[in-house]
Amino acid sequence: MQARRKKNVITAGIGCLVAIAAVFGYLEIFTKGIDRLPARPCDGAVDRETAARALPSARSAEERGKLRQDRLEGDYFFACYVRTSGGSVISGEVESRDSASGSWRDFYAENGYAVDPVDVASGDIRAVAHPDRAYVYIPCTPPGKKPGEAREAYALTVDARTIGKTRVHGNELRQVLVDFAYQLARHTYEAVDCQEPRTFPKELPRLPAA
């Protein structure tokens, strides 16, 4: 009887170890996809943890960042995406623009949304956040251009959004999108050698509580 009880205990213990190993293996294989991306995806443009705050766990994930530029014309376009195997995406595009910050803000604040946007700014850097989209504006005079040549003002603008399921929602998702868009803007500003000397804050001011 004692030998049988001992055998049952050993069998139960082995079963528990197998179950623990199975759970651990599942977590490592099927939920850690984003963690296997580079620390700074999209050619170093964004922080992986920012994308991870927005996207749910997944078996795998991929990322890409690409800058296209026409230095002669002073035109720039940078695109970035992080996509999970579950179909969730956080992405954004940065492009050169001739637009004053006021007219830029008015357009994107009213861009087909019924909900009033949230605005934050640090100096002349501005951000507009909607529930699932964020926009950032940074003055930027391209090399070879003079500020007075612009119809309104030379700038880089960012359009960032999520597609599919997200890890967070509401004001927390807005904050992630603003952070993501700002990182894209800062990376592109430095990559294209905007003429204005600038010391970037680590992050934009936090959004007010909803």
Accessible surface in RSA format (square Angstrom, percent):
REM  Atomic radii and reference values for relative SASA: ProtOr
REM  Chains: A
REM  Algorithm: Lee & Richards
REM  Probe-radius: 1.40
REM  Slices: 20
REM RES _ NUM      All-atoms   Total-Side   Main-Chain    Non-polar    All polar
REM                ABS   REL    ABS   REL    ABS   REL    ABS   REL    ABS   REL
RES MET A   1   168.20  87.1 122.54  81.1  45.67 108.7 106.97  90.9  61.24  81.1
RES GLN A   2   146.59  82.0 142.09 103.8   4.50  10.7  45.15  96.1 101.43  76.9
RES ALA A   3    80.27  73.8  66.49 102.6  13.78  31.3  72.94 102.7   7.33  19.4
RES ARG A   4   164.76  69.2 158.67  80.9   6.09  14.5  47.89  65.4 116.88  70.8
RES ARG A   5   148.72  62.4 146.17  74.5   2.55   6.1  55.77  76.2  92.95  56.3
RES LYS A   6   138.46  67.5 132.94  81.6   5.52  13.1  80.98  72.9  57.48  61.2
RES LYS A   7   141.62  69.1 138.71  85.1   2.91   6.9  83.82  75.4  57.80  61.6
RES ASN A   8    87.15  60.1  81.94  79.2   5.21  12.5  24.30  58.5  62.85  60.7
RES VAL A   9    98.27  64.7  93.16  84.3   5.11  12.3  96.19  83.6   2.09   5.7
RES ILE A  10    93.20  53.0  86.89  64.7   6.32  15.2  92.51  66.6   0.69   1.9
RES THR A  11    82.85  58.9  79.10  80.2   3.75   8.9  65.84  88.4  17.01  25.7
RES ALA A  12    61.05  56.1  48.80  75.3  12.25  27.9  59.40  83.7   1.65   4.4
RES GLY A  13    33.15  40.9   0.00   N/A  33.15  40.9  31.68  86.9   1.48   3.3
RES ILE A  14    99.59  56.7  98.89  73.7   0.71   1.7  98.89  71.2   0.71   1.9
RES GLY A  15    38.82  47.9   0.00   N/A  38.82  47.9  32.91  90.3   5.91  13.2
RES CYS A  16    77.52  58.6  72.02  80.3   5.50  12.9  20.73  52.5  56.79  61.2
RES LEU A  17   121.88  67.9 118.06  84.5   3.81   9.6 118.36  83.1   3.52   9.5
RES VAL A  18    94.69  62.3  91.30  82.7   3.39   8.2  94.20  81.9   0.49   1.3
RES ALA A  19    55.17  50.7  48.37  74.6   6.80  15.5  54.85  77.2   0.32   0.8
RES ILE A  20   113.50  64.6 110.08  82.0   3.42   8.3 112.91  81.3   0.59   1.6
RES ALA A  21    62.19  57.2  49.70  76.7  12.49  28.4  55.64  78.3   6.56  17.4
RES ALA A  22    62.54  57.5  45.14  69.7  17.40  39.6  56.50  79.6   6.04  16.0
RES VAL A  23    91.01  59.9  87.88  79.6   3.13   7.5  91.00  79.1   0.01   0.0
RES PHE A  24   127.25  63.7 126.07  78.1   1.18   3.1 126.95  77.0   0.30   0.9
RES GLY A  25    21.83  26.9   0.00   N/A  21.83  26.9  21.83  59.9   0.00   0.0
RES TYR A  26   124.77  58.3 120.89  68.8   3.87  10.1  80.26  60.3  44.51  54.9
RES LEU A  27    79.72  44.4  79.72  57.0   0.00   0.0  79.72  56.0   0.00   0.0
RES GLU A  28    64.86  37.2  64.86  49.1   0.00   0.0  17.21  33.3  47.65  38.9
RES ILE A  29    99.94  56.9  95.96  71.5   3.98   9.6  97.39  70.1   2.54   6.9
RES PHE A  30    89.03  44.5  82.77  51.3   6.26  16.3  82.77  50.2   6.26  17.9
RES THR A  31    30.34  21.6  21.91  22.2   8.43  20.1  19.76  26.5  10.58  16.0
RES LYS A  32    73.32  35.8  72.53  44.5   0.79   1.9  20.36  18.3  52.96  56.4
RES GLY A  33     2.48   3.1   0.00   N/A   2.48   3.1   1.04   2.9   1.44   3.2
RES ILE A  34     8.57   4.9   8.01   6.0   0.56   1.4   8.01   5.8   0.56   1.5
RES ASP A  35    75.49  52.9  61.30  61.0  14.19  33.6  22.70  53.4  52.79  52.6
RES ARG A  36   142.21  59.7 107.44  54.8  34.77  82.8  69.97  95.6  72.24  43.8
RES LEU A  37    15.08   8.4  10.65   7.6   4.43  11.1  11.22   7.9   3.86  10.4
RES PRO A  38    70.79  51.6  57.85  52.7  12.94  47.0  70.40  58.1   0.39   2.4
RES ALA A  39    66.25  60.9  56.55  87.3   9.69  22.0  57.07  80.4   9.18  24.3
RES ARG A  40   115.12  48.3 105.30  53.7   9.82  23.4  54.98  75.1  60.14  36.4
RES PRO A  41     0.71   0.5   0.01   0.0   0.70   2.5   0.71   0.6   0.00   0.0
RES CYS A  42     0.10   0.1   0.00   0.0   0.10   0.2   0.00   0.0   0.10   0.1
RES ASP A  43   113.03  79.2  82.88  82.5  30.14  71.3  21.52  50.6  91.51  91.3
RES GLY A  44    30.51  37.6   0.00   N/A  30.51  37.6  19.01  52.2  11.50  25.8
RES ALA A  45     1.05   1.0   0.00   0.0   1.05   2.4   0.00   0.0   1.05   2.8
RES VAL A  46     0.00   0.0   0.00   0.0   0.00   0.0   0.00   0.0   0.00   0.0
RES ASP A  47    49.90  35.0  49.90  49.7   0.00   0.0   3.77   8.9  46.12  46.0
RES ARG A  48    54.74  23.0  54.74  27.9   0.00   0.0   1.06   1.5  53.68  32.5
RES GLU A  49    92.84  53.3  92.65  70.1   0.19   0.4  49.86  96.4  42.97  35.1
RES THR A  50     5.60   4.0   5.16   5.2   0.45   1.1   0.13   0.2   5.48   8.3
RES ALA A  51     0.00   0.0   0.00   0.0   0.00   0.0   0.00   0.0   0.00   0.0
RES ALA A  52    16.64  15.3  14.12  21.8   2.52   5.7  14.89  21.0   1.75   4.6
RES ARG A  53    89.82  37.7  85.34  43.5   4.48  10.7  52.47  71.7  37.35  22.6
RES ALA A  54     0.00   0.0   0.00   0.0   0.00   0.0   0.00   0.0   0.00   0.0
RES LEU A  55     0.12   0.1   0.12   0.1   0.00   0.0   0.12   0.1   0.00   0.0
RES PRO A  56    36.96  26.9  35.46  32.3   1.50   5.5  36.96  30.5   0.00   0.0
RES SER A  57    62.24  52.6  36.91  49.3  25.33  58.3  17.13  36.5  45.11  63.2
RES ALA A  58     9.15   8.4   2.52   3.9   6.63  15.1   8.99  12.7   0.16   0.4
RES ARG A  59   128.54  54.0 121.15  61.8   7.39  17.6  28.07  38.4 100.47  60.9
RES SER A  60    46.56  39.3  44.64  59.6   1.92   4.4  33.21  70.7  13.35  18.7
RES ALA A  61    22.56  20.7   0.00   0.0  22.56  51.3   3.10   4.4  19.46  51.6
RES GLU A  62    83.41  47.9  80.17  60.7   3.23   7.7  32.48  62.8  50.93  41.6
RES GLU A  63    50.26  28.9  31.15  23.6  19.11  45.5   1.58   3.1  48.68  39.7
RES ARG A  64   134.15  56.3 130.40  66.5   3.75   8.9  35.60  48.6  98.56  59.7
RES GLY A  65    19.21  23.7   0.00   N/A  19.21  23.7   0.29   0.8  18.92  42.4
RES LYS A  66   105.16  51.3  99.63  61.1   5.53  13.2  55.41  49.9  49.76  53.0
RES LEU A  67    51.33  28.6  26.75  19.1  24.58  61.8  26.75  18.8  24.58  66.2
RES ARG A  68   140.06  58.8 134.10  68.4   5.96  14.2  52.66  72.0  87.40  53.0
RES GLN A  69    81.91  45.8  46.65  34.1  35.26  83.9  18.70  39.8  63.21  47.9
RES ASP A  70    64.21  45.0  58.33  58.1   5.87  13.9  25.67  60.4  38.54  38.4
RES ARG A  71   115.92  48.7 101.51  51.7  14.41  34.3  60.16  82.2  55.76  33.8
RES LEU A  72   158.82  88.5 132.65  94.9  26.17  65.8 138.58  97.3  20.24  54.5
RES GLU A  73    93.12  53.5  85.98  65.0   7.14  17.0  20.92  40.5  72.20  58.9
RES GLY A  74     4.01   4.9   0.00   N/A   4.01   4.9   0.19   0.5   3.82   8.6
RES ASP A  75    76.81  53.8  75.85  75.5   0.96   2.3  23.69  55.8  53.12  53.0
RES TYR A  76     6.29   2.9   0.57   0.3   5.72  14.9   2.15   1.6   4.14   5.1
RES PHE A  77    57.35  28.7  57.35  35.5   0.00   0.0  57.35  34.8   0.00   0.0
RES PHE A  78     1.89   0.9   1.89   1.2   0.00   0.0   1.89   1.1   0.00   0.0
RES ALA A  79    33.74  31.0  31.89  49.2   1.85   4.2  32.18  45.3   1.56   4.1
RES CYS A  80     3.15   2.4   0.00   0.0   3.15   7.4   0.59   1.5   2.56   2.8
RES TYR A  81    59.88  28.0  59.88  34.1   0.00   0.0  38.54  29.0  21.34  26.3
RES VAL A  82     0.00   0.0   0.00   0.0   0.00   0.0   0.00   0.0   0.00   0.0
RES ARG A  83    91.29  38.3  90.70  46.2   0.59   1.4  26.37  36.0  64.92  39.3
RES THR A  84     4.89   3.5   0.75   0.8   4.13   9.8   1.00   1.3   3.88   5.9
RES SER A  85    58.16  49.1  13.90  18.6  44.25 101.9  22.83  48.6  35.32  49.5
RES GLY A  86    67.97  83.8   0.00   N/A  67.97  83.8  35.62  97.7  32.36  72.5
RES GLY A  87    42.58  52.5   0.00   N/A  42.58  52.5  31.96  87.7  10.62  23.8
RES SER A  88     2.97   2.5   2.94   3.9   0.03   0.1   0.00   0.0   2.97   4.2
RES VAL A  89    16.23  10.7  16.22  14.7   0.01   0.0  16.22  14.1   0.01   0.0
RES ILE A  90     0.00   0.0   0.00   0.0   0.00   0.0   0.00   0.0   0.00   0.0
RES SER A  91    11.25   9.5  11.25  15.0   0.00   0.0   6.84  14.6   4.41   6.2
RES GLY A  92     0.00   0.0   0.00   N/A   0.00   0.0   0.00   0.0   0.00   0.0
RES GLU A  93    49.38  28.4  47.69  36.1   1.69   4.0  20.22  39.1  29.16  23.8
RES VAL A  94     0.10   0.1   0.00   0.0   0.10   0.2   0.00   0.0   0.10   0.3
RES GLU A  95    68.53  39.3  68.27  51.6   0.26   0.6   5.89  11.4  62.64  51.1
RES SER A  96    25.42  21.5  12.47  16.6  12.94  29.8   8.18  17.4  17.24  24.1
RES ARG A  97    69.48  29.2  61.46  31.3   8.02  19.1  31.53  43.1  37.95  23.0
RES ASP A  98    36.31  25.4  19.54  19.4  16.78  39.7  14.23  33.5  22.08  22.0
RES SER A  99    13.30  11.2  13.30  17.8   0.00   0.0   7.61  16.2   5.69   8.0
RES ALA A 100    38.54  35.4  37.81  58.3   0.74   1.7  38.54  54.3   0.00   0.0
RES SER A 101    36.54  30.9  33.23  44.3   3.32   7.6   5.59  11.9  30.95  43.4
RES GLY A 102    35.07  43.2   0.00   N/A  35.07  43.2  31.96  87.7   3.11   7.0
RES SER A 103    54.26  45.9  40.67  54.3  13.59  31.3  44.73  95.2   9.54  13.4
RES TRP A 104     4.89   2.0   0.49   0.2   4.40  10.3   4.40   2.3   0.49   0.8
RES ARG A 105    63.08  26.5  63.08  32.2   0.00   0.0   9.29  12.7  53.79  32.6
RES ASP A 106    77.25  54.1  76.84  76.5   0.41   1.0  20.59  48.5  56.66  56.5
RES PHE A 107   122.91  61.5 113.61  70.4   9.30  24.2 121.01  73.4   1.90   5.4
RES TYR A 108    24.97  11.7  24.97  14.2   0.00   0.0   7.27   5.5  17.70  21.8
RES ALA A 109     8.17   7.5   2.47   3.8   5.70  13.0   2.47   3.5   5.70  15.1
RES GLU A 110   133.74  76.8 111.77  84.6  21.96  52.3  41.09  79.5  92.64  75.6
RES ASN A 111    58.82  40.6  46.51  44.9  12.31  29.7   4.12   9.9  54.70  52.9
RES GLY A 112    81.57 100.6   0.00   N/A  81.57 100.6  44.47 122.0  37.10  83.1
RES TYR A 113    66.27  30.9  42.08  23.9  24.19  62.9  36.21  27.2  30.06  37.1
RES ALA A 114   110.10 101.2  64.79 100.0  45.31 103.1  75.39 106.2  34.70  91.9
RES VAL A 115    79.64  52.4  73.49  66.5   6.15  14.8  78.06  67.8   1.58   4.3
RES ASP A 116   119.01  83.4 110.15 109.6   8.86  21.0  30.64  72.1  88.37  88.1
RES PRO A 117    26.86  19.6  11.71  10.7  15.15  55.1  11.71   9.7  15.15  94.2
RES VAL A 118    30.35  20.0  26.84  24.3   3.51   8.4  30.03  26.1   0.32   0.9
RES ASP A 119    56.57  39.6  35.40  35.2  21.17  50.1  28.92  68.1  27.65  27.6
RES VAL A 120    15.49  10.2   6.41   5.8   9.08  21.9  14.11  12.3   1.38   3.7
RES ALA A 121    51.22  47.1  32.13  49.6  19.09  43.4  32.16  45.3  19.05  50.5
RES SER A 122    32.98  27.9  24.12  32.2   8.85  20.4   7.18  15.3  25.79  36.1
RES GLY A 123    78.43  96.7   0.00   N/A  78.43  96.7  46.64 128.0  31.78  71.2
RES ASP A 124    70.47  49.4  57.72  57.5  12.75  30.1  38.54  90.7  31.92  31.8
RES ILE A 125     2.55   1.4   2.55   1.9   0.00   0.0   2.55   1.8   0.00   0.0
RES ARG A 126    66.57  28.0  66.57  33.9   0.00   0.0  14.03  19.2  52.54  31.8
RES ALA A 127     1.02   0.9   0.12   0.2   0.90   2.0   0.25   0.3   0.77   2.0
RES VAL A 128     0.30   0.2   0.30   0.3   0.00   0.0   0.30   0.3   0.00   0.0
RES ALA A 129     0.31   0.3   0.23   0.4   0.08   0.2   0.23   0.3   0.08   0.2
RES HIS A 130     0.00   0.0   0.00   0.0   0.00   0.0   0.00   0.0   0.00   0.0
RES PRO A 131    47.94  34.9  44.87  40.9   3.07  11.1  45.36  37.5   2.58  16.0
RES ASP A 132    66.14  46.3  65.30  65.0   0.85   2.0  18.04  42.5  48.10  48.0
RES ARG A 133    66.61  28.0  66.61  34.0   0.00   0.0   4.95   6.8  61.65  37.4
RES ALA A 134     0.00   0.0   0.00   0.0   0.00   0.0   0.00   0.0   0.00   0.0
RES TYR A 135     1.52   0.7   1.52   0.9   0.00   0.0   0.87   0.7   0.65   0.8
RES VAL A 136     0.00   0.0   0.00   0.0   0.00   0.0   0.00   0.0   0.00   0.0
RES TYR A 137     4.50   2.1   4.50   2.6   0.00   0.0   1.47   1.1   3.04   3.7
RES ILE A 138     0.00   0.0   0.00   0.0   0.00   0.0   0.00   0.0   0.00   0.0
RES PRO A 139    28.32  20.6  28.32  25.8   0.00   0.0  28.32  23.4   0.00   0.0
RES CYS A 140     1.90   1.4   0.85   0.9   1.05   2.5   0.00   0.0   1.90   2.0
RES THR A 141     4.24   3.0   4.24   4.3   0.00   0.0   0.83   1.1   3.41   5.2
RES PRO A 142     4.67   3.4   4.67   4.3   0.00   0.0   4.67   3.9   0.00   0.0
RES PRO A 143    39.73  29.0  33.42  30.5   6.32  23.0  36.21  29.9   3.52  21.9
RES GLY A 144    81.23 100.2   0.00   N/A  81.23 100.2  44.10 121.0  37.12  83.1
RES LYS A 145    52.73  25.7  48.87  30.0   3.86   9.2   9.30   8.4  43.43  46.3
RES LYS A 146   145.12  70.8 144.92  88.9   0.21   0.5  87.29  78.6  57.83  61.6
RES PRO A 147    91.94  67.0  81.84  74.6  10.10  36.7  83.64  69.1   8.30  51.6
RES GLY A 148    77.52  95.6   0.00   N/A  77.52  95.6  45.30 124.3  32.21  72.1
RES GLU A 149   102.05  58.6  69.22  52.4  32.84  78.2  41.62  80.5  60.43  49.3
RES ALA A 150    14.52  13.3   0.04   0.1  14.48  32.9   0.54   0.8  13.98  37.0
RES ARG A 151   207.21  87.0 168.58  85.9  38.64  92.0  81.68 111.6 125.53  76.1
RES GLU A 152    98.66  56.6  66.26  50.1  32.40  77.1  30.91  59.8  67.76  55.3
RES ALA A 153    33.71  31.0  30.36  46.9   3.34   7.6  33.71  47.5   0.00   0.0
RES TYR A 154    37.31  17.4  30.14  17.2   7.16  18.6  22.00  16.5  15.31  18.9
RES ALA A 155     1.75   1.6   0.00   0.0   1.75   4.0   0.00   0.0   1.75   4.6
RES LEU A 156     0.72   0.4   0.72   0.5   0.00   0.0   0.72   0.5   0.00   0.0
RES THR A 157     5.43   3.9   4.49   4.6   0.94   2.2   2.34   3.1   3.09   4.7
RES VAL A 158     2.68   1.8   0.05   0.0   2.63   6.3   1.22   1.1   1.47   4.0
RES ASP A 159    35.46  24.8  34.91  34.8   0.55   1.3  14.65  34.5  20.81  20.8
RES ALA A 160     0.00   0.0   0.00   0.0   0.00   0.0   0.00   0.0   0.00   0.0
RES ARG A 161    27.23  11.4  27.14  13.8   0.09   0.2  11.85  16.2  15.38   9.3
RES THR A 162    15.28  10.9   3.67   3.7  11.61  27.7   0.10   0.1  15.18  23.0
RES ILE A 163    99.08  56.4  94.36  70.3   4.73  11.4  98.90  71.2   0.18   0.5
RES GLY A 164    55.73  68.7   0.00   N/A  55.73  68.7  30.48  83.6  25.25  56.5
RES LYS A 165   170.96  83.4 161.46  99.1   9.50  22.6 111.06 100.0  59.90  63.8
RES THR A 166    18.91  13.5   7.12   7.2  11.79  28.1   3.66   4.9  15.26  23.1
RES ARG A 167   118.52  49.8  93.05  47.4  25.47  60.7  40.00  54.7  78.52  47.6
RES VAL A 168    19.45  12.8  15.52  14.0   3.93   9.5  19.45  16.9   0.00   0.0
RES HIS A 169   127.00  69.4 114.69  79.7  12.31  31.5  81.29  83.8  45.70  53.2
RES GLY A 170    45.40  56.0   0.00   N/A  45.40  56.0  37.97 104.2   7.43  16.6
RES ASN A 171    39.08  27.0  31.02  30.0   8.06  19.4  14.93  35.9  24.16  23.3
RES GLU A 172   103.52  59.4  95.84  72.5   7.68  18.3  34.04  65.8  69.48  56.7
RES LEU A 173    10.34   5.8  10.34   7.4   0.00   0.0  10.34   7.3   0.00   0.0
RES ARG A 174    26.60  11.2  26.60  13.6   0.00   0.0   0.88   1.2  25.72  15.6
RES GLN A 175    21.35  11.9  21.35  15.6   0.00   0.0  17.53  37.3   3.82   2.9
RES VAL A 176     0.17   0.1   0.17   0.2   0.00   0.0   0.17   0.2   0.00   0.0
RES LEU A 177     0.00   0.0   0.00   0.0   0.00   0.0   0.00   0.0   0.00   0.0
RES VAL A 178     0.21   0.1   0.21   0.2   0.00   0.0   0.21   0.2   0.00   0.0
RES ASP A 179    10.90   7.6   9.06   9.0   1.84   4.4   7.26  17.1   3.64   3.6
RES PHE A 180     0.00   0.0   0.00   0.0   0.00   0.0   0.00   0.0   0.00   0.0
RES ALA A 181     0.00   0.0   0.00   0.0   0.00   0.0   0.00   0.0   0.00   0.0
RES TYR A 182     4.71   2.2   4.71   2.7   0.00   0.0   4.71   3.5   0.00   0.0
RES GLN A 183    37.65  21.1  34.51  25.2   3.14   7.5  16.61  35.4  21.04  16.0
RES LEU A 184     0.00   0.0   0.00   0.0   0.00   0.0   0.00   0.0   0.00   0.0
RES ALA A 185     0.06   0.1   0.06   0.1   0.00   0.0   0.06   0.1   0.00   0.0
RES ARG A 186    80.74  33.9  80.74  41.2   0.00   0.0  16.74  22.9  64.00  38.8
RES HIS A 187    42.13  23.0  36.75  25.5   5.38  13.8  24.66  25.4  17.47  20.3
RES THR A 188     0.66   0.5   0.30   0.3   0.37   0.9   0.66   0.9   0.00   0.0
RES TYR A 189    10.47   4.9  10.03   5.7   0.44   1.1  10.03   7.5   0.44   0.5
RES GLU A 190    99.72  57.2  80.61  61.0  19.10  45.5  40.80  78.9  58.92  48.1
RES ALA A 191    40.49  37.2  15.95  24.6  24.54  55.8  27.55  38.8  12.94  34.3
RES VAL A 192     0.00   0.0   0.00   0.0   0.00   0.0   0.00   0.0   0.00   0.0
RES ASP A 193    81.33  57.0  71.06  70.7  10.27  24.3  25.12  59.1  56.20  56.1
RES CYS A 194    15.79  11.9   0.00   0.0  15.79  37.1   0.00   0.0  15.79  17.0
RES GLN A 195    87.38  48.9  59.82  43.7  27.56  65.6  33.56  71.4  53.82  40.8
RES GLU A 196    52.53  30.2  47.39  35.9   5.14  12.2  40.60  78.5  11.93   9.7
RES PRO A 197   134.81  98.3 104.10  94.9  30.71 111.6 115.56  95.4  19.25 119.7
RES ARG A 198    64.02  26.9  25.18  12.8  38.85  92.5  14.45  19.7  49.58  30.0
RES THR A 199   133.15  94.7 107.52 109.0  25.62  61.1  75.06 100.8  58.08  87.8
RES PHE A 200    23.00  11.5   6.22   3.9  16.78  43.7   6.30   3.8  16.70  47.8
RES PRO A 201    43.95  32.0  31.57  28.8  12.38  45.0  43.56  36.0   0.39   2.4
RES LYS A 202   187.97  91.7 163.46 100.3  24.51  58.4 108.26  97.4  79.71  84.9
RES GLU A 203    86.89  49.9  78.12  59.1   8.77  20.9  22.37  43.3  64.52  52.7
RES LEU A 204     1.71   1.0   0.27   0.2   1.44   3.6   0.31   0.2   1.40   3.8
RES PRO A 205    61.90  45.1  49.59  45.2  12.32  44.8  61.44  50.7   0.46   2.9
RES ARG A 206   104.80  44.0  87.23  44.5  17.57  41.8  75.86 103.7  28.94  17.5
RES LEU A 207    13.95   7.8   0.27   0.2  13.68  34.4   0.27   0.2  13.68  36.8
RES PRO A 208    80.21  58.5  66.66  60.8  13.55  49.3  78.67  65.0   1.54   9.6
RES ALA A 209    98.75  90.8  65.29 100.8  33.46  76.1  70.05  98.7  28.69  76.0
RES ALA A 210   123.81 113.8  48.46  74.8  75.35 171.4  85.32 120.2  38.49 102.0
END  Absolute sums over single chains surface
CHAIN  1 A    11551.7       9257.9       2293.9       6566.9       4984.9
END  Absolute sums over all chains
TOTAL         11551.7       9257.9       2293.9       6566.9       4984.9
